[in-house]
């Protein structure tokens, strides 16, 4: 017979004991709960180790990974500041406008060197600006990348699926793969800096036009 069909089942001591056992116990006449269960997290009694966190999951970064992330953000900021500053320097100190007329005048000056003095002067100024841009960009990139290489030398490789896969490769293959990934990082960094400079020059051309 079900418990709901018994008259006065609410006052039955057996039913009270069963309900207290199902609820965790602790009441008068009930079964006591597990020792230390009240302060446990995740439904485990105190002292139970539970399930260990898996590396790489959000919120479970090791101190080395957190330090590497902070270093990566710092280098990104430095590269962004350099690229924006260089783009502004070229835009403000040269006659660059990016217009079609300017490109045509440059082409004519190269095709017909005996043109007007004004056109020759403008072309020479632009050529000088390009040389300055190239040397400043190449020198600063070399300094930043070399400094980062020596500072981060010996540290654990950055996170990511490719670096995780490379970590399981045998000896010489692992070395070659790490070298390729490093060069890929350098290429991506230089490419992003060039794109930032082009963006700044484009904005300057738009403002002037």
N, C-alpha and C positions, 0 to 999 in steps of 0.2 A: 504494500500500500504506500502511495506517495506521501511525502511529508506534508504536502499542502492539504491532504484529506484528513489528517489527524486533528481532532478537536483540541484546542489549547496547545498546538505545536510550538507556538512562540515561547511558551514557558517551559518547554521540555528541556531538561539539563543536557540530554544527549545532543539535541539539535543546536543548543548554544555552543557546546564544545566543538561540534563539527564546523559551525560557522566561524568560530574563532580560529580554528586550525586553518581553514581556508583563507582567512584574512591575515594570517601571520601570527596569530596567537597573542599572548601578552595580557589578556584579561583575566579576571578571577575565575579560577577553575579551568582555565584553558591551558593548552600546551605552549610552553615558552618558545619564542622564536630562536633563530640561530644566534649564537653569541656574536655581537658586534655587527649584526646585519643592519642596524639602524643607520650607521654612518658610512655604509659602503656606497660606492658609485657604480652606476650601470647595472644595479640589481645583484651585484656580487657581495658576499660578506667581506668584512674588513680583513685584510691579510691575504685575500684571494688575488693572485696576480692578474687575472683577467686576460684579455687578448692584447698582446704587444702591438704597438703601432708599426705600420709598415713604412719603410723609408721612402721618401719622395711624395708622401701624401700631404695635402695642405695642412698646415699647422704643425707638421712633424719634422721640420727642417733641422738638420744638425747645425751646430755653431759654424762649422766650416762652410756649409752651403749658404748660410745667412751672410757670412762675411764675403763670400764670392759674389752674391747677389748685390750687396752694397757696393763692392768694388766695380762691378759691371755698370751700375747706374752712374757712378761717379765718372767713369771714362766716357760714357755716352754724353753726359752733360758737358764735359770738357771738349769733346769733338763737336758738339752742337754749337757751343759758344765760339769755338775757333772758326767753324764754317760760316756762321752768321757774320762774325766780325770781318772775315776776309771778303765776303760778298759785299758788305757795306763799304769797306775800304775801296774796292775796285769801282763800285758804283758811284762813290762820291769824289774820287780823285782822278777819274778818267772821263772821257767824253762818250762813254758807252751809253747807247740808247736802245740798241737791239732792233732798230727800225730797218725796213727794207731799203730805204734811201741810203742809210749808212752802209749797208752791205754792198749796195751797187757802187757807191763812191769808192769803197775799198777795192772792189774788183777792178774798177776803171783805173785807179791809181797804180795798181800792180800791172795792168795791161799797157797803160800809157804813162810811164814815169815822168814824162815831160809836161804833165798837167800843171794846174795852177799851184802856186805855193801854198795856198790855204789847204787844198786837198791833200797835198803831200805832207804838210804838217800834221793834219788830223790823222792820217794813216800812220805816220811815225809814232804819234802819241798813243794810238791804239796798240800798235805792235809792242811798244815799250810796256804798256799796261799788261798785255798778255804775258810777256816775259816775267814781269814782276809777280803776276798772279801764279804762274807756274812754279817759280822758284820758292815763293813763300809757302805755297800749298805743299810742294814736295818736301821741303825742309821741315815744316811743322809736323806733317804726317809722319815722317821718319822719326822725329824726336818723340812724339806721343806713342807710336807703336813700339819703338825700341824700349822706352821707359816702362811701358806696360809689360813687355815681355820679361824684362829683368825683375820687375816687382812681383809678378805672378809666377815666376819660375819656381818649380817644385811644388806648387799647390795642386790640389786635386782638380781634375778636369771639370769643366762646367757641366751642368745637367743637360739632359736632352736624350732623345732616343738614339741618335747616331753615336754619341759619346758612350752611352751604355753598351751598345753593341760592340763598339771598338774595344771596350774594356775586356771582352771575352776572347778577343783574337790572340793567337800565339805570337811570341816574340817579335820577329822582324816585320811581319805583316802589321802588327799593332803599331809599331813605330812609323811605318809608311802611312798608315791610315791617319794617325794623329797629326803627322806633318801636313797631309792634304787638308784635314779639317782646320788646322791653324792657318794655312794659306787662304782657305775659304773665308775664315773670319776676317783676315786682313783685307781681302778683296771686297767683302761686304761693307766693312767700315769705310774704306776709301770711297767706294761707290756712293754710300749714303751721304758722306761729306760733300762730294761733288754735286749731288742732287740738291743739297741744302744751298750751296753756293749759287747754283743755277736758279733756284727758286727766288733767292734774294735779288739776283740780277734781274729776273723777270718782273718782280714787284717794282724795282727801281725804274725799269723801262716803262712799265705801265703808269707809274706816277708821273714820269717826265712827259709821256706821250699824252 
